[in-house]
Amino acid sequence: MIKKDLSVDFLGVHFENPFCLSSSPVGNCYEMCKNAYDAGWGGIVYKTLSPTHFKIDEVSPRFDELTKEDTPFVAFKNMEQLSEHPLDQDLADMRRLKEEYPNKVLIASIMGETPEDWTNLAKLVTEAGADMIELNFSCPQMTSHTMGSDVGTNPELCKSNCEAVKRGTSLPVLAKMTPNITTMVPVVKACLEGGADGFSSINTVKSITDVDLKKKVGLPNIDGKSSVSGLSGKAVKPIALRFLQQLRSASGLEQLPISGIGGIETWEDAAEFILLGATTLQVTTAIMQYGYRIIDDLTNGLMHYMEEQHVDHLQDLVGLANKNIVPTNQLDRNYKVYPKIDWDKCIGCGRCFVSCQDGAHQALTWDDDKRLPVFDKSKCVGCQLCALVCPVGAIKLGVVEMKPGREGNPDEIDVGSQRLHRYHPVQANQEN
């Protein structure tokens, strides 16, 4: 069995592996957190604690699942708010967890309404033994401008809340960012000025997942009504990765400590977040589907990837992909990659023809007699839509050619991708 060092140091705290429960229903009490630690999770962000004067009264039902054709859980909608337990009970559970698992990381998530709330909550969770504190500036279920995702769009309010927390603790502080914003950079810089040490990104995306076409109400249906609330799961991963890259590429933020969140279900997802700059990773939706046991898949897969990459320490992979994400005006536009059809695999379904005719550049026509597509190289722009829609992987990257009047060596152009499993690295100038 392959063994690699998955431990990371994040804001001065040592994690045996980067995988944590995010602040959510999956880490809602002592028993749940104990089970997660026993399963092998490196850390837990305990479900968000709020002041005693803020009363939690949840709706039922409060979850919805976005399904696309036969794919379940494309995304998950969660209308749940904060911890519904008495504050004293949650604090007691946190103390017990740290006593029993001193080497596991426990992160307290808090949300206040006033500066005094933030300071007091910070003091309480510090006394309870938390290793660090996460500030929930981003819960999409809250309607107050002083609590929830609206806070995360207000740099000055985020700064003052960070300052208030720092008055109550000496622990490392994470600010949890909302994706319901164009850019996080001004908010992040304000949080840093206020004393934040690192960031969690992203929280859930405001959404309406489904509308009941008969009853004309969004889902979940709560006595004929519904609400906008947070979307998570694999559908939000591209959004999360974009914000992660944006932060780690902003001037002065290149080494920003980030805990990555958003659609992490597999070790490949985890590796993508790490390569774009996340040091630790938080998971919810995948756990809600498959349970804490997925930690074995996540850690084993990541260790096998490290073996392939000849890397012994996970920390050495953090942020390596960011240098390869550039503005669109810096991309190489001097060449074109044509598709190559594997006729032994082609089933003559016509998907590529339809997509090219109606969605691309009409470089594929149809032979009615042979019931096969016909490739017209003169019209092809190399977009590769045909390869993406082929259901059997019969279309791959083929010949690479420089555009007329452009200089360059096609043999030196990297066009392969191991992530798109239908694509395989090819020798340039293969015959179509």
VEXDREN-2710 file (C-alpha; in Angstrom, 1 decimal):
% VEXDREN-2710
k/r/px/py/pz
1/MET/0.0/0.0/0.0
2/ILE/1.3/3.4/-1.0
3/LYS/2.0/5.7/1.9
4/LYS/2.7/9.4/1.5
5/ASP/2.8/12.4/3.8
6/LEU/-0.7/14.0/3.6
7/SER/-0.1/16.2/6.6
8/VAL/-0.2/20.0/6.1
9/ASP/0.5/23.0/8.3
10/PHE/-2.1/25.7/8.0
11/LEU/-2.0/28.9/10.0
12/GLY/0.4/27.3/12.5
13/VAL/-2.0/24.3/13.0
14/HIS/-0.9/20.8/12.1
15/PHE/-3.4/18.6/10.2
16/GLU/-2.7/14.9/9.7
17/ASN/-4.4/15.2/6.4
18/PRO/-6.1/18.2/4.6
19/PHE/-9.7/16.9/4.7
20/CYS/-12.2/18.5/7.0
21/LEU/-15.9/18.5/7.5
22/SER/-17.2/21.9/6.5
23/SER/-19.5/23.8/8.8
24/SER/-22.8/22.2/8.0
25/PRO/-25.2/19.4/9.1
26/VAL/-22.4/16.8/8.8
27/GLY/-20.7/18.2/12.0
28/ASN/-23.6/19.1/14.1
29/CYS/-22.9/17.4/17.5
30/TYR/-20.4/15.4/19.5
31/GLU/-21.5/12.0/18.2
32/MET/-21.2/13.0/14.5
33/CYS/-17.8/14.7/15.0
34/LYS/-16.5/11.7/17.0
35/ASN/-17.5/9.4/14.2
36/ALA/-15.8/11.6/11.6
37/TYR/-12.5/11.7/13.6
38/ASP/-12.7/7.9/14.1
39/ALA/-13.1/7.5/10.3
40/GLY/-9.9/9.4/9.7
41/TRP/-10.9/13.0/8.9
42/GLY/-8.1/15.5/9.7
43/GLY/-10.3/18.3/11.0
44/ILE/-13.8/19.5/11.6
45/VAL/-15.4/22.9/11.2
46/TYR/-18.2/22.6/13.8
47/LYS/-21.6/23.8/12.7
48/THR/-21.9/27.6/13.1
49/LEU/-22.6/28.9/16.6
50/SER/-24.7/32.0/17.1
51/PRO/-25.5/34.3/20.1
52/THR/-28.1/33.0/22.5
53/HIS/-30.5/35.8/21.5
54/PHE/-30.6/34.6/17.9
55/LYS/-33.2/31.8/17.8
56/ILE/-33.0/29.0/15.3
57/ASP/-36.3/27.5/14.1
58/GLU/-35.8/25.4/11.0
59/VAL/-38.3/24.6/8.2
60/SER/-39.3/21.1/7.1
61/PRO/-38.4/19.8/4.5
62/ARG/-35.3/21.9/3.9
63/PHE/-33.3/20.1/1.3
64/ASP/-33.6/19.7/-2.4
65/GLU/-31.6/17.8/-5.0
66/LEU/-30.9/18.9/-8.6
67/THR/-30.9/15.9/-10.9
68/LYS/-29.9/16.0/-14.6
69/GLU/-31.3/13.1/-16.6
70/ASP/-30.0/10.0/-14.8
71/THR/-27.3/11.8/-12.8
72/PRO/-28.4/12.4/-9.1
73/PHE/-27.1/15.1/-6.9
74/VAL/-25.7/17.3/-9.7
75/ALA/-26.2/19.9/-7.0
76/PHE/-27.8/20.1/-3.5
77/LYS/-29.9/22.9/-2.1
78/ASN/-29.8/23.4/1.7
79/MET/-32.1/25.8/3.5
80/GLU/-30.8/24.9/6.9
81/GLN/-29.4/27.7/9.0
82/LEU/-27.1/27.5/12.1
83/SER/-26.7/25.1/15.0
84/GLU/-30.0/24.5/16.6
85/HIS/-28.6/23.3/19.9
86/PRO/-28.2/25.5/23.0
87/LEU/-24.9/27.3/22.9
88/ASP/-23.8/25.8/26.2
89/GLN/-24.4/22.3/24.7
90/ASP/-22.3/23.0/21.6
91/LEU/-19.5/24.4/23.7
92/ALA/-19.5/21.4/26.0
93/ASP/-19.4/19.1/23.0
94/MET/-16.4/21.0/21.6
95/ARG/-14.6/20.7/24.9
96/ARG/-15.2/17.0/25.0
97/LEU/-14.0/16.5/21.5
98/LYS/-10.7/18.3/22.2
99/GLU/-10.2/16.3/25.4
100/GLU/-10.7/13.0/23.5
101/TYR/-9.0/13.9/20.3
102/PRO/-6.2/16.3/21.2
103/ASN/-4.3/15.7/17.9
104/LYS/-7.3/16.3/15.7
105/VAL/-8.1/19.8/14.5
106/LEU/-11.3/21.4/15.7
107/ILE/-12.4/24.7/14.1
108/ALA/-15.2/26.7/15.6
109/SER/-17.5/28.5/13.1
110/ILE/-19.2/31.5/14.6
111/MET/-21.7/34.2/13.4
112/GLY/-22.5/37.3/15.3
113/GLU/-24.9/40.2/14.7
114/THR/-23.1/42.9/16.6
115/PRO/-19.4/43.5/17.4
116/GLU/-20.1/42.4/21.0
117/ASP/-21.5/39.1/19.7
118/TRP/-18.4/38.4/17.6
119/THR/-16.1/39.2/20.5
120/ASN/-18.0/37.1/23.0
121/LEU/-18.4/34.1/20.7
122/ALA/-14.7/34.2/20.0
123/LYS/-13.9/34.2/23.7
124/LEU/-16.3/31.3/24.3
125/VAL/-15.0/29.0/21.6
126/THR/-11.4/29.8/22.5
127/GLU/-12.1/28.7/26.1
128/ALA/-13.8/25.6/24.7
129/GLY/-10.5/24.5/23.1
130/ALA/-10.9/25.3/19.4
131/ASP/-7.7/25.3/17.4
132/MET/-8.9/28.1/15.1
133/ILE/-12.1/30.1/14.4
134/GLU/-14.0/30.4/11.1
135/LEU/-16.1/33.6/10.7
136/ASN/-19.3/32.9/8.8
137/PHE/-19.7/36.0/6.6
138/SER/-21.5/34.1/3.9
139/CYS/-24.6/32.0/4.9
140/PRO/-27.1/32.5/2.1
141/GLN/-30.1/31.5/4.3
142/MET/-29.8/34.6/6.5
143/THR/-31.9/37.7/5.6
144/SER/-30.3/40.2/7.9
145/HIS/-27.8/42.6/6.4
146/THR/-25.7/42.2/9.5
147/MET/-25.7/38.3/9.3
148/GLY/-25.0/36.0/6.4
149/SER/-23.9/36.5/2.8
150/ASP/-24.7/40.2/2.7
151/VAL/-21.9/40.7/5.2
152/GLY/-19.4/39.0/2.8
153/THR/-20.1/41.7/0.2
154/ASN/-19.3/44.6/2.6
155/PRO/-15.6/45.1/3.0
156/GLU/-15.9/47.5/5.9
157/LEU/-18.3/45.4/7.9
158/CYS/-16.1/42.3/7.3
159/LYS/-13.1/44.3/8.6
160/SER/-14.9/45.5/11.7
161/ASN/-16.1/42.0/12.5
162/CYS/-12.6/40.6/12.1
163/GLU/-11.4/43.3/14.5
164/ALA/-14.1/42.4/17.0
165/VAL/-13.2/38.7/16.9
166/LYS/-9.5/39.5/17.4
167/ARG/-10.4/41.3/20.6
168/GLY/-11.7/38.0/21.9
169/THR/-9.1/35.5/20.8
170/SER/-5.5/34.9/19.9
171/LEU/-6.4/31.9/17.8
172/PRO/-5.9/31.9/14.0
173/VAL/-9.0/33.3/12.3
174/LEU/-10.5/32.2/8.9
175/ALA/-13.0/34.4/7.1
176/LYS/-15.5/32.4/5.1
177/MET/-16.2/34.1/1.8
178/THR/-19.4/34.3/-0.2
179/PRO/-19.4/33.5/-4.0
180/ASN/-22.4/35.8/-4.4
181/ILE/-20.1/38.6/-5.5
182/THR/-18.1/39.6/-8.6
183/THR/-14.7/39.6/-6.9
184/MET/-13.6/38.7/-3.4
185/VAL/-10.4/40.6/-3.5
186/PRO/-11.5/43.9/-1.9
187/VAL/-13.3/41.9/0.8
188/VAL/-10.3/39.7/1.5
189/LYS/-8.0/42.7/1.7
190/ALA/-10.4/44.3/4.2
191/CYS/-10.5/41.2/6.3
192/LEU/-6.7/41.0/6.3
193/GLU/-6.6/44.6/7.6
194/GLY/-9.1/43.6/10.3
195/GLY/-6.8/40.8/11.5
196/ALA/-7.9/37.7/9.5
197/ASP/-5.2/35.2/9.1
198/GLY/-6.7/33.0/6.3
199/PHE/-9.8/32.3/4.3
200/SER/-12.4/29.7/3.5
201/SER/-13.8/29.7/0.0
202/ILE/-16.5/29.2/-1.2
203/ASN/-19.7/29.1/0.7
204/THR/-22.8/28.0/-1.1
205/VAL/-24.3/29.8/-4.2
206/LYS/-27.7/31.5/-3.9
207/SER/-30.1/29.4/-5.9
208/ILE/-33.5/28.1/-6.9
209/THR/-33.0/24.5/-8.0
210/ASP/-36.5/23.4/-9.2
211/VAL/-40.0/24.8/-9.7
212/ASP/-43.0/22.5/-9.4
213/LEU/-44.7/23.0/-12.7
214/LYS/-48.2/22.0/-11.4
215/LYS/-48.1/23.8/-8.1
216/LYS/-45.9/26.6/-9.4
217/VAL/-43.8/26.7/-6.3
218/GLY/-40.0/26.3/-5.9
219/LEU/-38.6/23.3/-4.1
220/PRO/-38.5/22.3/-1.3
221/ASN/-42.2/23.1/-0.9
222/ILE/-42.9/24.5/2.5
223/ASP/-46.7/24.8/2.7
224/GLY/-46.9/26.3/-0.8
225/LYS/-43.8/28.6/-0.5
226/SER/-40.1/28.3/-1.0
227/SER/-37.0/30.6/-0.8
228/VAL/-33.7/31.3/-2.3
229/SER/-31.0/29.4/-0.5
230/GLY/-27.5/27.8/-0.9
231/LEU/-26.4/25.5/-3.7
232/SER/-23.5/23.0/-3.2
233/GLY/-22.2/19.9/-4.7
234/LYS/-20.3/19.1/-8.0
235/ALA/-22.2/21.8/-9.9
236/VAL/-20.5/24.6/-8.0
237/LYS/-16.9/23.2/-8.3
238/PRO/-16.0/25.4/-11.3
239/ILE/-17.2/28.5/-9.5
240/ALA/-15.2/27.6/-6.4
241/LEU/-12.0/26.9/-8.5
242/ARG/-12.4/30.2/-10.2
243/PHE/-12.6/32.2/-7.0
244/LEU/-9.6/30.2/-5.6
245/GLN/-7.5/31.0/-8.6
246/GLN/-8.6/34.7/-8.5
247/LEU/-7.5/35.1/-4.9
248/ARG/-4.2/33.3/-5.3
249/SER/-3.4/35.3/-8.4
250/ALA/-4.3/38.8/-7.1
251/SER/-1.4/41.1/-6.4
252/GLY/-0.1/40.7/-2.9
253/LEU/-2.3/37.6/-2.3
254/GLU/-0.2/35.0/-4.1
255/GLN/0.6/33.1/-0.8
256/LEU/-2.9/33.7/0.7
257/PRO/-3.7/30.8/3.1
258/ILE/-7.0/29.2/1.9
259/SER/-9.2/26.4/2.9
260/GLY/-10.9/25.2/-0.3
261/ILE/-14.6/24.4/-0.4
262/GLY/-17.1/23.6/-3.2
263/GLY/-18.0/20.4/-4.8
264/ILE/-15.2/18.2/-3.6
265/GLU/-16.3/14.6/-4.0
266/THR/-13.3/12.7/-5.3
267/TRP/-9.5/12.7/-4.8
268/GLU/-9.3/14.3/-8.2
269/ASP/-11.4/17.2/-7.1
270/ALA/-9.2/17.5/-4.0
271/ALA/-6.0/17.6/-6.1
272/GLU/-7.5/20.3/-8.3
273/PHE/-8.2/22.6/-5.3
274/ILE/-4.7/21.9/-3.9
275/LEU/-3.0/22.7/-7.2
276/LEU/-4.8/26.0/-7.4
277/GLY/-3.7/27.0/-4.0
278/ALA/-5.9/25.4/-1.2
279/THR/-4.0/24.0/1.7
280/THR/-6.9/22.4/3.5
281/LEU/-10.2/21.1/2.0
282/GLN/-13.7/21.1/3.4
283/VAL/-16.5/18.7/2.4
284/THR/-20.2/18.5/3.0
285/THR/-22.4/17.4/0.1
286/ALA/-20.4/14.2/-0.7
287/ILE/-20.6/13.2/3.0
288/MET/-24.4/13.7/3.0
289/GLN/-24.6/11.2/0.1
290/TYR/-22.0/8.6/1.0
291/GLY/-21.0/9.1/4.6
292/TYR/-17.7/9.7/6.4
293/ARG/-16.2/6.6/4.8
294/ILE/-15.3/8.5/1.7
295/ILE/-12.2/9.7/3.6
296/ASP/-10.5/6.5/2.7
297/ASP/-11.1/7.1/-1.0
298/LEU/-9.9/10.7/-0.8
299/THR/-6.7/9.9/1.1
300/ASN/-5.8/6.8/-0.9
301/GLY/-6.4/8.4/-4.2
302/LEU/-4.4/11.5/-3.3
303/MET/-1.5/9.3/-2.2
304/HIS/-1.5/7.4/-5.5
305/TYR/-1.5/10.7/-7.4
306/MET/1.4/11.9/-5.3
307/GLU/3.2/8.7/-6.2
308/GLU/2.6/9.3/-9.9
309/GLN/3.9/12.9/-9.5
310/HIS/7.0/11.7/-7.6
311/VAL/5.9/14.0/-4.6
312/ASP/6.4/12.8/-1.0
313/HIS/4.8/15.8/0.8
314/LEU/1.3/17.1/-0.1
315/GLN/2.3/20.6/0.8
316/ASP/4.7/20.7/-2.1
317/LEU/1.7/20.6/-4.5
318/VAL/-0.1/23.6/-3.2
319/GLY/-0.6/26.3/-5.9
320/LEU/1.5/24.7/-8.7
321/ALA/-1.2/25.1/-11.3
322/ASN/-1.8/28.8/-10.9
323/LYS/1.1/29.8/-13.1
324/ASN/-0.6/28.1/-16.0
325/ILE/-3.9/30.1/-15.6
326/VAL/-3.4/33.3/-17.6
327/PRO/-5.6/36.0/-19.0
328/THR/-7.3/35.0/-22.3
329/ASN/-5.2/37.5/-24.3
330/GLN/-2.1/35.6/-23.3
331/LEU/-3.2/32.3/-24.7
332/ASP/-1.4/30.9/-27.7
333/ARG/-3.6/31.5/-30.8
334/ASN/-1.1/30.5/-33.4
335/TYR/-2.2/26.9/-34.0
336/LYS/-5.3/24.8/-34.6
337/VAL/-5.9/21.2/-33.4
338/TYR/-8.1/19.1/-35.7
339/PRO/-10.2/16.2/-34.4
340/LYS/-9.4/12.6/-35.3
341/ILE/-12.2/10.1/-35.7
342/ASP/-11.6/6.5/-34.7
343/TRP/-13.8/4.7/-37.2
344/ASP/-13.5/1.4/-35.3
345/LYS/-15.2/3.0/-32.3
346/CYS/-17.7/5.2/-34.2
347/ILE/-21.3/3.9/-33.8
348/GLY/-22.8/6.3/-36.4
349/CYS/-25.1/7.9/-33.8
350/GLY/-24.8/11.4/-35.4
351/ARG/-24.3/13.3/-32.2
352/CYS/-21.1/15.0/-33.5
353/PHE/-22.8/15.9/-36.8
354/VAL/-25.8/17.5/-35.1
355/SER/-23.7/19.5/-32.7
356/CYS/-21.3/20.7/-35.3
357/GLN/-24.1/21.7/-37.7
358/ASP/-26.3/23.5/-35.1
359/GLY/-23.8/24.5/-32.4
360/ALA/-20.3/25.0/-34.0
361/HIS/-19.0/25.6/-37.6
362/GLN/-20.6/23.0/-39.8
363/ALA/-17.4/21.2/-40.5
364/LEU/-19.2/17.8/-40.3
365/THR/-21.7/16.7/-42.8
366/TRP/-23.6/13.4/-42.9
367/ASP/-23.3/10.4/-45.4
368/ASP/-26.8/8.9/-45.5
369/ASP/-25.7/5.8/-47.3
370/LYS/-22.8/4.9/-44.9
371/ARG/-24.6/6.5/-41.9
372/LEU/-21.4/8.2/-40.8
373/PRO/-20.1/11.7/-40.4
374/VAL/-17.9/13.3/-43.0
375/PHE/-15.2/15.7/-41.9
376/ASP/-14.6/18.9/-43.9
377/LYS/-11.2/20.2/-42.7
378/SER/-11.6/23.5/-44.5
379/LYS/-14.4/24.5/-42.2
380/CYS/-13.0/23.1/-39.0
381/VAL/-11.8/25.7/-36.4
382/GLY/-10.6/23.1/-33.9
383/CYS/-13.1/23.8/-31.2
384/GLN/-13.4/20.1/-30.3
385/LEU/-17.2/20.2/-29.6
386/CYS/-17.5/17.0/-31.6
387/ALA/-15.2/15.2/-29.2
388/LEU/-17.0/16.4/-26.1
389/VAL/-20.4/15.2/-27.3
390/CYS/-19.3/11.8/-28.6
391/PRO/-20.8/9.2/-26.3
392/VAL/-18.2/6.5/-27.0
393/GLY/-15.0/8.5/-27.1
394/ALA/-14.4/7.9/-30.8
395/ILE/-13.2/11.4/-31.5
396/LYS/-9.8/12.5/-30.1
397/LEU/-7.2/15.2/-30.7
398/GLY/-5.6/14.8/-34.1
399/VAL/-3.3/16.8/-36.3
400/VAL/-1.8/20.1/-35.0
401/GLU/-1.1/22.8/-37.6
402/MET/0.1/26.3/-37.4
403/LYS/-2.4/28.9/-38.7
404/PRO/-1.4/30.5/-42.1
405/GLY/1.4/33.0/-41.6
406/ARG/2.1/32.0/-38.0
407/GLU/5.4/30.7/-36.7
408/GLY/5.9/27.7/-34.5
409/ASN/6.7/24.0/-34.3
410/PRO/3.5/21.8/-34.0
411/ASP/5.6/19.0/-32.5
412/GLU/6.3/21.1/-29.4
413/ILE/2.7/22.1/-28.7
414/ASP/1.1/20.5/-25.7
415/VAL/-2.5/19.7/-26.5
416/GLY/-3.1/16.6/-24.4
417/SER/-5.1/16.4/-21.2
418/GLN/-5.3/13.6/-18.8
419/ARG/-8.4/15.0/-17.0
420/LEU/-10.6/14.7/-20.1
421/HIS/-10.5/11.0/-20.3
422/ARG/-11.7/10.8/-23.8
423/TYR/-8.6/12.7/-24.9
424/HIS/-5.2/11.2/-25.1
425/PRO/-1.8/12.8/-25.8
426/VAL/-1.1/12.3/-29.5
427/GLN/1.8/12.7/-31.9
428/ALA/1.5/16.0/-33.8
429/ASN/0.7/15.8/-37.5
430/GLN/-1.2/12.5/-37.3
431/GLU/-3.3/11.8/-40.3
432/ASN/-7.0/12.6/-40.0
END
